[in-house]
Amino acid sequence: MSHSESFLPYGRQTISKNDIDAVVEVLRSPFLTQGPAVLAFEQAIAEKVGAAHGVAVNSATSALHIACLALGLGPGDRLWTSPITFVASANCGRYCQAEIDFVDIEPTTGLMSVKALKTKLEASEQKGTLPKVVVPVHLSGTSCDMAAIGALADRYGFAVLEDASHAIGGRYKDEPIGNCSHCAITVFSFHPVKIITTGEGGLATTNSFRLAQQMAELRSHGITKDIQRFERPAPGPWSYEQQSLGFNYRMTDLQAALGLSQLQKLDEVVTERNRQWQRYRELLSDLPVNLLTVPEDVLSSFHLGVIRLTDPDPDHHRYIFEGLRNMGIGVQLHYTPVHLQPYFRKLGFKEGDFPAAEAYATNAISLPLHPGLTNHDQQRVVNTLASLLKA
Ligand SMILES: *Cc1c(COP(=O)(O)O)cnc(C)c1O
């Protein structure tokens, strides 16, 4: 196999010399963790997305967990999210012993349907089973209709926790994702397949000082070092207080330094991802596939390049999928509907619960899309797909 015919993953990181130098600099410094880089990274992200506060942690999963805790989610409460997401969007509620439910998707965008959300809220109000937290997921980097969801939050009294793991660098109604105009907390992921990376890492943004402070304490054992906030008189200058049950969810300075360096090319990366998506649109225009729709008031960061086969036959989907994989095209399904995972089936969910999400999973394919992909690679993806669709 020549180099150009190597395996093409659906996503991967791009690491520059500057990124490497930034990490090496931390390795030579006094602090590998809990030093200045984490604070600088938090401030840089908060400033970039226009939020008052940023709390960096070791993954988006951890960020979702402490966000739920800070929002007061607990046993007997309810968290709703989309079935078309990574399992972490739902698991965060389970960590807090809350009950999980899902809101079906809008088929053309793959995003949580606002109509379905409204209908479910109306029914739940009657039954007294309203959610405490709703987690809209910006699938593939495309913002949900946050103004509409925010209006429902005001009407029904739930908190909105945006899972923007895919969406840093994206915009909604010409505002950056993460400025929390329509939500309490936004969460980003810096896993290597995402838009920018820290190896592993996540960050929560909020405009609430109280929520930021709570999350900062929860990420580090529930400890405060702020003497002003001590519940008991400090016996000496060596003191700290553990006031709640927290975790060790801290990000290291090594990770934060990588993130700070990666952040510098965020706009460039998003532009390149948009360019590749437009190119796919042109190259795929004659094939029996639909690309996920991006609403007019959204700039997607295109974490994923999702197409949907027009043939509704699940066997055909499988055939195309396997064919692409066999030819070295690393396509992926984002996602198996979360409610059909064995863990959630054991909680009572079953086939037929969320039909639009289930239909999506029978024809969606994420094509390779990331800054390392060349025009030649894209052409190869499309040619391979075209020959499989004709066969
Ligand atoms: C990747 C991802 C997460 C989890 O991110 P980690 O940083 O790996 O914990 C959560 N939600 C969505 C939608 C994701 O894609």
The ligand as a MOL file (V3000), in Angstrom:
LIG
                    3D

  0  0  0     0  0            999 V3000
M  V30 BEGIN CTAB
M  V30 COUNTS 15 15 0 0 0
M  V30 BEGIN ATOM
M  V30 1 C -16.2850 12.9690 23.4960 0
M  V30 2 C -17.6050 13.2920 24.0740 0
M  V30 3 C -17.8370 13.3460 25.4590 0
M  V30 4 C -16.8130 12.9160 26.4530 0
M  V30 5 O -15.6180 13.5690 26.2900 0
M  V30 6 P -14.3280 13.0690 27.0980 0
M  V30 7 O -13.4650 14.2950 27.1180 0
M  V30 8 O -13.7420 11.9530 26.2970 0
M  V30 9 O -14.7520 12.6460 28.4430 0
M  V30 10 C -19.0700 13.7440 25.9120 0
M  V30 11 N -20.0570 14.0500 25.0620 0
M  V30 12 C -19.8930 13.9910 23.7300 0
M  V30 13 C -21.0230 14.3690 22.8400 0
M  V30 14 C -18.6700 13.5880 23.1990 0
M  V30 15 O -18.5160 13.4750 21.8780 0
M  V30 END ATOM
M  V30 BEGIN BOND
M  V30 1 1 1 2
M  V30 2 1 2 3
M  V30 3 2 2 14
M  V30 4 1 3 4
M  V30 5 2 3 10
M  V30 6 1 4 5
M  V30 7 1 5 6
M  V30 8 2 6 7
M  V30 9 1 6 8
M  V30 10 1 6 9
M  V30 11 1 10 11
M  V30 12 2 11 12
M  V30 13 1 12 13
M  V30 14 1 12 14
M  V30 15 1 14 15
M  V30 END BOND
M  V30 END CTAB
M  END
